[in-house]
Amino acid sequence: MLTLDTLETSEPQADLPVRHVPSILEKVRTYKKHADQVKADGLYLYMRKLESSSESRVTVNGRELLMFGSNNYLGLTTHPKVKRAAAKAMETYGVGAGSVRLLGGNFGLHEELEQRIAQFKGTEAAIAYSSGYVSNLATISTLLSRQDDIAVIDKRIHASLLDGLRFAQIPFRAFNHNDMDDLEAKLADSINKGNLAIIVDGVYSMDGDVANLPEIYKLAKQYKALLIVDDAHGTGVMGAKGKGTAEYFGMHGHVDLVMGTLSKGLGGIGGFAAGPTDLIDFLKHNARGFVFSAALPPSTCAGLIAAMDVIENEPEWLIRLHENANLMRKGLQQLGYTTGQSVSAVIPVVVGDDLTAYQLARALHALDIYVSPVTFPAVKKGSARVRVSVMATHSTEDILKALSAFAKARTLVPALAFPPPKEETDQKVA
């Protein structure tokens, strides 16, 4: 059996100079030492094995937990209409597409899905990728050129967008999060250095706040910059009809290029980019993440189409989602927790250091609440948190039980043993 030791290379040949450098696998050993310590302390809460479907209640090691760590915001992963559509398509087409789209894996359901995405996002056309990560990396690295273009990005954009820039070696400048003065300064400094693109998230995945799209749009027009928005956590969630962050601001259809995932609000898997027809056609024939990736299973496409039908025809799920999120956010604030500027279904409970985040997540797990700790490098040092994701399928009782657990957890985690603000002590939230 191969181990880290057996993977070591042999001794260098006698005629080669000996260099005293760390082993290639040293980073693995360093990580393993850290991971082993976290596990020994009972603080490892990642990749818990689910024994049930991803709903508002899940089973882990035979225990039922309230799920507040899923991005299945509207509960569409298990919606009966979505499941029936996917099952019917699977019976007809099987479990896979059999090829990449360009050669032998292009089904009518792929084209219908892309048409529906474009309609949903208010654009001319759309392209469907195998994942949201691939969508962002492939689109950015294909569309922008290191010789001609420069990107101006919010410091908190998703890692997949940053990876796309780095993969294609696109020069970029980062502005302070949602700081419009800094954005304009970066644009003014870059305007004569190449074609400009502004890249932001619609909803920021670790903070739950939204990009200031109205002001960003004005600056994009002023500086003739292409506006690119990753709306992964906004699609299906934000706006009166769930069309996304642009709709939330009354700007539906006005963003140059919208990208995102199909695995969160829509409950499936995959990613997309939506924009002008010519731009999308260019991506379909040049984006490596599309050209060289197997097509989405037709059954997945059918389920996603049905999910958009549900969003459009059953608005009660979106209404319920935001009622739940508002109740959870207000309750956490009354308990004295810091929740940032969240206005979405993502609510950060910022606690500061990594150990406190691990301890809080462990305490909540013991109280039958499933949340995940988020630490450096996913967030900057000193801003570790537990991220709470609310679902439309949570009942009011579920929210109140979670708030009760957060209240009790403060007595179990030393760093959180502080009284709530006096003026809020008498307000019962759990």
C-alpha positions as CSV (number, residue, x, y, z in Angstrom):
1,M,0.0,0.0,0.0
2,L,1.3,3.4,-0.9
3,T,2.0,5.8,2.0
4,L,3.6,9.2,2.2
5,D,6.9,7.5,3.0
6,T,6.7,5.1,0.0
7,L,6.0,8.0,-2.3
8,E,9.3,9.6,-1.5
9,T,11.7,9.8,-4.5
10,S,14.9,7.7,-4.5
11,E,18.3,9.2,-3.5
12,P,19.7,11.5,-6.2
13,Q,22.3,10.1,-8.5
14,A,25.9,10.6,-7.5
15,D,26.7,13.0,-10.3
16,L,23.8,15.3,-9.4
17,P,24.3,18.0,-6.8
18,V,22.4,17.5,-3.6
19,R,20.0,20.3,-2.7
20,H,18.6,20.5,0.7
21,V,15.0,21.6,0.0
22,P,11.8,20.5,1.7
23,S,10.1,17.4,0.3
24,I,7.4,18.0,-2.3
25,L,5.1,16.2,0.1
26,E,6.1,18.3,3.1
27,K,3.0,20.5,2.7
28,V,0.9,17.3,3.0
29,R,2.6,16.3,6.2
30,T,2.2,19.8,7.6
31,Y,-1.5,19.7,6.8
32,K,-1.9,16.2,8.3
33,K,-0.3,17.3,11.6
34,H,-2.8,20.2,11.8
35,A,-5.8,18.0,10.8
36,D,-4.9,15.3,13.2
37,Q,-4.8,17.8,16.1
38,V,-8.1,19.3,15.1
39,K,-9.7,15.8,15.0
40,A,-8.1,14.8,18.3
41,D,-9.6,17.9,19.9
42,G,-13.0,16.9,18.6
43,L,-13.3,20.0,16.4
44,Y,-13.3,18.5,12.9
45,L,-16.8,19.1,11.5
46,Y,-16.2,18.9,7.8
47,M,-17.6,16.2,5.5
48,R,-20.0,14.8,8.0
49,K,-21.7,11.9,6.3
50,L,-25.4,12.5,5.5
51,E,-27.6,9.5,5.7
52,S,-30.7,11.2,4.3
53,S,-31.6,13.7,1.5
54,S,-30.4,17.3,1.8
55,E,-33.5,18.8,3.4
56,S,-34.3,21.0,6.4
57,R,-33.7,18.0,8.6
58,V,-30.9,15.5,7.9
59,T,-29.6,12.3,9.6
60,V,-25.9,12.1,10.6
61,N,-24.7,9.0,12.4
62,G,-28.2,8.0,13.2
63,R,-29.1,11.4,14.7
64,E,-31.5,13.9,13.3
65,L,-30.1,17.4,13.0
66,L,-31.7,20.7,11.8
67,M,-29.8,21.6,8.6
68,F,-28.5,25.1,8.6
69,G,-25.5,24.4,6.4
70,S,-27.0,23.8,3.0
71,N,-27.4,26.0,0.0
72,N,-30.6,24.3,-1.0
73,Y,-32.3,27.6,-0.2
74,L,-35.8,26.9,-1.6
75,G,-35.8,23.1,-0.9
76,L,-36.0,22.4,-4.7
77,T,-33.5,19.5,-4.5
78,T,-36.4,17.3,-3.2
79,H,-39.4,19.2,-4.6
80,P,-41.8,16.6,-6.0
81,K,-42.2,18.3,-9.4
82,V,-38.4,18.6,-9.8
83,K,-37.8,15.0,-8.8
84,R,-40.5,13.7,-11.2
85,A,-39.1,15.7,-14.1
86,A,-35.6,14.4,-13.5
87,A,-36.8,10.8,-13.0
88,K,-38.8,10.9,-16.3
89,A,-35.8,12.2,-18.2
90,M,-33.5,9.6,-16.6
91,E,-35.8,6.8,-17.8
92,T,-35.7,8.2,-21.3
93,Y,-32.0,9.2,-21.6
94,G,-30.2,7.4,-18.9
95,V,-27.8,8.8,-16.3
96,G,-25.3,10.6,-18.5
97,A,-24.9,12.5,-21.7
98,G,-22.1,10.3,-23.1
99,S,-19.9,13.0,-24.5
100,V,-19.0,16.7,-24.5
101,R,-21.7,19.0,-26.0
102,L,-19.8,19.9,-29.2
103,L,-19.2,16.3,-30.4
104,G,-21.9,13.9,-29.3
105,G,-23.6,15.0,-26.1
106,N,-25.9,17.8,-27.1
107,F,-29.5,17.0,-26.2
108,G,-32.6,19.1,-26.7
109,L,-32.9,19.4,-22.9
110,H,-29.5,21.2,-22.8
111,E,-30.7,23.8,-25.3
112,E,-34.1,24.2,-23.5
113,L,-32.3,24.7,-20.2
114,E,-30.1,27.4,-21.7
115,Q,-33.1,29.1,-23.2
116,R,-34.8,29.1,-19.8
117,I,-31.7,30.4,-18.0
118,A,-31.5,33.3,-20.5
119,Q,-35.2,34.1,-20.0
120,F,-34.8,33.8,-16.2
121,K,-31.8,36.2,-16.1
122,G,-33.2,38.6,-18.8
123,T,-30.4,38.0,-21.4
124,E,-30.3,37.0,-25.0
125,A,-28.5,33.6,-24.5
126,A,-26.9,31.4,-21.9
127,I,-24.3,28.5,-21.7
128,A,-24.6,25.7,-19.2
129,Y,-21.4,24.3,-17.6
130,S,-20.8,21.2,-15.5
131,S,-20.4,23.2,-12.3
132,G,-20.5,26.8,-10.9
133,Y,-16.7,26.7,-10.3
134,V,-16.1,25.7,-13.9
135,S,-18.5,28.4,-15.2
136,N,-16.6,31.1,-13.4
137,L,-13.1,29.9,-14.2
138,A,-13.8,29.0,-17.8
139,T,-15.7,32.2,-18.6
140,I,-13.3,34.6,-17.1
141,S,-10.1,32.9,-18.4
142,T,-11.6,32.7,-21.9
143,L,-13.2,36.1,-22.2
144,L,-10.4,38.2,-20.9
145,S,-6.9,38.5,-22.3
146,R,-3.7,39.2,-20.4
147,Q,-2.4,41.3,-23.2
148,D,-5.4,43.6,-23.7
149,D,-7.6,43.6,-20.6
150,I,-7.5,44.4,-16.9
151,A,-10.0,43.4,-14.3
152,V,-11.1,45.5,-11.3
153,I,-12.4,43.2,-8.7
154,D,-14.0,43.3,-5.2
155,K,-11.6,41.9,-2.6
156,R,-14.2,39.4,-1.6
157,I,-15.2,37.8,-4.9
158,H,-15.5,34.0,-5.0
159,A,-12.3,31.9,-5.3
160,S,-13.4,30.5,-8.6
161,L,-13.4,34.0,-10.2
162,L,-9.9,34.7,-8.8
163,D,-8.7,31.3,-10.1
164,G,-10.0,32.2,-13.6
165,L,-7.9,35.4,-13.5
166,R,-4.9,33.6,-12.2
167,F,-5.3,30.7,-14.7
168,A,-5.2,33.1,-17.7
169,Q,-2.7,35.5,-16.0
170,I,-5.2,38.4,-16.3
171,P,-3.9,41.5,-14.6
172,F,-6.3,42.7,-11.9
173,R,-6.7,45.4,-9.3
174,A,-8.7,44.7,-6.1
175,F,-10.9,47.4,-4.5
176,N,-12.1,47.4,-0.9
177,H,-15.3,45.5,-0.4
178,N,-18.3,47.5,-1.6
179,D,-16.2,50.7,-1.4
180,M,-17.3,52.8,-4.4
181,D,-14.7,55.5,-3.9
182,D,-12.0,52.8,-4.0
183,L,-13.6,51.2,-7.0
184,E,-13.6,54.5,-8.9
185,A,-10.0,55.2,-7.9
186,K,-8.9,51.8,-9.3
187,L,-10.8,52.3,-12.5
188,A,-9.3,55.8,-13.0
189,D,-5.9,54.4,-12.4
190,S,-6.4,51.5,-14.9
191,I,-8.4,53.2,-17.7
192,N,-5.4,53.7,-20.0
193,K,-3.8,50.3,-19.3
194,G,-6.3,48.1,-21.1
195,N,-10.0,47.2,-21.6
196,L,-11.7,47.3,-18.3
197,A,-13.9,44.6,-16.6
198,I,-15.5,45.0,-13.2
199,I,-16.1,41.7,-11.5
200,V,-18.2,41.3,-8.4
201,D,-20.4,38.8,-6.6
202,G,-24.2,39.5,-6.5
203,V,-24.5,38.0,-3.0
204,Y,-21.2,37.5,-1.1
205,S,-21.1,33.8,0.0
206,M,-19.4,34.3,3.3
207,D,-21.1,37.6,4.3
208,G,-24.6,37.4,2.9
209,D,-24.5,41.0,1.8
210,V,-25.0,42.3,-1.7
211,A,-22.9,44.2,-4.2
212,N,-23.9,47.9,-4.6
213,L,-25.0,47.2,-8.2
214,P,-26.6,50.5,-9.0
215,E,-23.4,52.5,-8.2
216,I,-21.2,49.8,-9.8
217,Y,-23.3,50.0,-12.9
218,K,-22.9,53.8,-13.1
219,L,-19.2,53.5,-12.8
220,A,-19.1,50.7,-15.4
221,K,-20.8,53.0,-17.9
222,Q,-18.7,56.0,-17.0
223,Y,-15.4,54.1,-17.5
224,K,-16.7,51.9,-20.4
225,A,-16.1,48.7,-18.4
226,L,-17.7,45.3,-18.9
227,L,-19.8,44.5,-15.8
228,I,-19.6,40.8,-14.8
229,V,-21.6,39.5,-11.8
230,D,-21.4,36.1,-10.2
231,D,-24.9,35.6,-8.9
232,A,-24.5,32.1,-7.5
233,H,-26.2,32.9,-4.1
234,G,-28.7,35.4,-5.7
235,T,-30.2,33.2,-8.4
236,G,-33.6,31.9,-7.3
237,V,-33.2,33.8,-4.0
238,M,-33.0,37.6,-4.5
239,G,-35.6,39.9,-6.1
240,A,-39.3,39.8,-6.0
241,K,-39.5,36.8,-8.4
242,G,-36.1,35.2,-7.5
243,K,-34.5,36.3,-10.7
244,G,-31.4,37.5,-8.8
245,T,-29.5,40.4,-7.4
246,A,-30.0,42.6,-10.4
247,E,-33.8,42.2,-10.0
248,Y,-33.4,43.0,-6.3
249,F,-32.1,46.4,-7.3
250,G,-34.6,46.9,-10.2
251,M,-31.8,46.2,-12.8
252,H,-33.0,42.9,-14.2
253,G,-31.5,42.4,-17.6
254,H,-29.0,45.4,-17.4
255,V,-25.9,43.5,-16.3
256,D,-23.5,42.7,-19.2
257,L,-22.7,39.2,-18.1
258,V,-24.2,37.2,-15.3
259,M,-22.7,33.9,-14.1
260,G,-23.7,31.5,-11.4
261,T,-24.4,28.0,-10.2
262,L,-27.4,25.7,-10.7
263,S,-26.8,23.9,-7.4
264,K,-28.1,26.5,-4.8
265,G,-31.4,28.2,-5.4
266,L,-32.2,25.9,-8.3
267,G,-31.3,22.8,-6.3
268,G,-29.4,20.8,-8.9
269,I,-25.8,20.9,-10.2
270,G,-24.0,22.8,-12.9
271,G,-23.2,26.4,-13.7
272,F,-24.1,29.1,-16.3
273,A,-23.1,32.3,-17.9
274,A,-25.8,34.5,-19.5
275,G,-25.3,37.4,-21.8
276,P,-25.4,38.6,-25.5
277,T,-25.8,35.8,-28.1
278,D,-22.4,36.4,-29.8
279,L,-20.5,36.3,-26.5
280,I,-22.2,33.1,-25.5
281,D,-21.5,31.5,-28.8
282,F,-17.9,32.5,-28.5
283,L,-17.7,30.8,-25.1
284,K,-19.3,27.6,-26.4
285,H,-16.6,27.2,-29.0
286,N,-13.6,28.5,-27.0
287,A,-14.1,28.0,-23.2
288,R,-12.0,25.0,-22.3
289,G,-14.2,24.2,-19.3
290,F,-17.1,23.7,-21.7
291,V,-15.4,22.2,-24.7
292,F,-13.5,19.6,-22.8
293,S,-16.1,18.7,-20.1
294,A,-18.8,16.1,-20.4
295,A,-22.2,17.5,-20.8
296,L,-24.7,17.7,-17.9
297,P,-26.9,14.6,-17.6
298,P,-30.2,15.3,-19.4
299,S,-32.1,14.3,-16.2
300,T,-30.3,17.2,-14.4
301,C,-31.4,19.6,-17.1
302,A,-35.0,18.4,-16.8
303,G,-34.9,18.9,-13.1
304,L,-33.5,22.4,-13.4
305,I,-36.1,23.4,-15.9
306,A,-38.8,22.2,-13.5
307,A,-37.1,24.1,-10.7
308,M,-37.5,27.4,-12.6
309,D,-41.1,26.5,-13.2
310,V,-41.6,26.1,-9.5
311,I,-39.9,29.4,-8.7
312,E,-42.2,31.2,-11.2
313,N,-45.4,29.4,-10.3
314,E,-45.0,28.9,-6.5
315,P,-43.8,32.2,-5.1
316,E,-44.7,31.2,-1.6
317,W,-41.3,29.4,-1.3
318,L,-39.4,32.6,-1.9
319,I,-41.6,34.6,0.5
320,R,-41.1,31.9,3.2
321,L,-37.4,31.9,2.7
322,H,-37.0,35.6,3.5
323,E,-39.4,35.4,6.4
324,N,-37.3,32.6,7.9
325,A,-34.0,34.5,7.2
326,N,-35.4,37.7,8.8
327,L,-36.5,35.8,11.8
328,M,-33.1,34.1,12.2
329,R,-31.1,37.2,11.6
330,K,-33.1,39.3,14.1
331,G,-32.9,36.5,16.7
332,L,-29.2,36.1,16.4
333,Q,-28.7,39.9,16.7
334,Q,-30.9,40.0,19.9
335,L,-28.7,37.3,21.3
336,G,-25.7,39.5,20.9
337,Y,-24.2,37.8,17.9
338,T,-22.6,39.8,15.0
339,T,-24.2,39.1,11.7
340,G,-22.6,41.7,9.5
341,Q,-24.6,43.3,6.6
342,S,-26.5,40.2,5.6
343,V,-29.8,40.7,3.7
344,S,-30.0,37.3,2.1
345,A,-30.4,33.6,3.2
346,V,-26.7,33.6,4.1
347,I,-26.2,34.8,7.7
348,P,-22.6,34.9,9.1
349,V,-22.2,34.6,12.8
350,V,-18.8,36.3,13.1
351,V,-16.9,35.2,16.3
352,G,-13.3,36.2,15.5
353,D,-10.7,33.5,16.0
354,D,-10.7,30.1,14.4
355,L,-10.9,28.1,17.7
356,T,-14.1,29.9,18.7
357,A,-15.7,29.1,15.4
358,Y,-14.8,25.4,15.7
359,Q,-16.1,25.3,19.3
360,L,-19.3,27.1,18.5
361,A,-20.0,24.7,15.6
362,R,-19.2,21.7,17.9
363,A,-21.6,23.0,20.6
364,L,-24.4,23.5,18.1
365,H,-23.8,20.0,16.6
366,A,-24.2,18.6,20.1
367,L,-27.5,20.5,20.3
368,D,-28.7,19.0,17.0
369,I,-28.0,22.0,14.8
370,Y,-25.9,21.4,11.6
371,V,-23.8,24.4,10.8
372,S,-20.2,24.7,9.5
373,P,-17.2,26.7,10.8
374,V,-15.6,29.0,8.2
375,T,-12.0,30.0,9.0
376,F,-8.8,31.3,7.3
377,P,-8.1,31.2,4.3
378,A,-11.8,31.1,3.4
379,V,-12.1,34.4,5.3
380,K,-9.5,36.8,6.5
381,K,-7.7,36.1,9.8
382,G,-9.6,37.4,12.8
383,S,-13.0,37.1,11.1
384,A,-13.8,33.4,11.6
385,R,-17.4,32.5,11.7
386,V,-20.2,30.0,11.7
387,R,-22.2,30.4,8.5
388,V,-25.9,29.9,8.8
389,S,-27.9,29.1,5.7
390,V,-31.7,29.3,6.0
391,M,-34.1,27.3,3.9
392,A,-37.7,28.0,2.8
393,T,-38.6,24.5,4.2
394,H,-37.7,25.4,7.8
395,S,-40.7,25.9,10.0
396,T,-40.9,28.7,12.5
397,E,-40.3,26.1,15.2
398,D,-37.1,25.1,13.5
399,I,-35.8,28.6,13.5
400,L,-36.7,29.1,17.2
401,K,-35.1,25.8,18.1
402,A,-31.9,26.9,16.4
403,L,-32.0,30.3,18.2
404,S,-32.4,28.5,21.5
405,A,-29.3,26.4,20.6
406,F,-27.3,29.5,19.8
407,A,-28.4,31.0,23.2
408,K,-27.3,27.8,25.0
409,A,-24.0,27.6,23.0
410,R,-22.9,30.9,24.5
411,T,-22.7,29.2,27.9
412,L,-20.7,26.4,26.5
413,V,-18.0,28.3,24.5
414,P,-15.7,30.4,26.8
415,A,-15.1,33.2,24.3
416,L,-18.9,33.7,23.9
417,A,-19.8,33.8,27.5
418,F,-21.0,37.4,27.5
419,P,-24.5,38.7,28.3
420,P,-26.7,40.0,25.5
421,P,-27.3,43.8,25.3
422,K,-29.4,44.8,28.3
423,E,-32.1,46.5,26.3
424,E,-32.6,43.3,24.3
425,T,-32.5,40.8,27.2
426,D,-36.3,40.8,27.7
427,Q,-37.1,40.1,24.0
428,K,-37.8,36.4,23.7
429,V,-36.5,34.9,20.5
430,A,-36.3,31.3,21.5
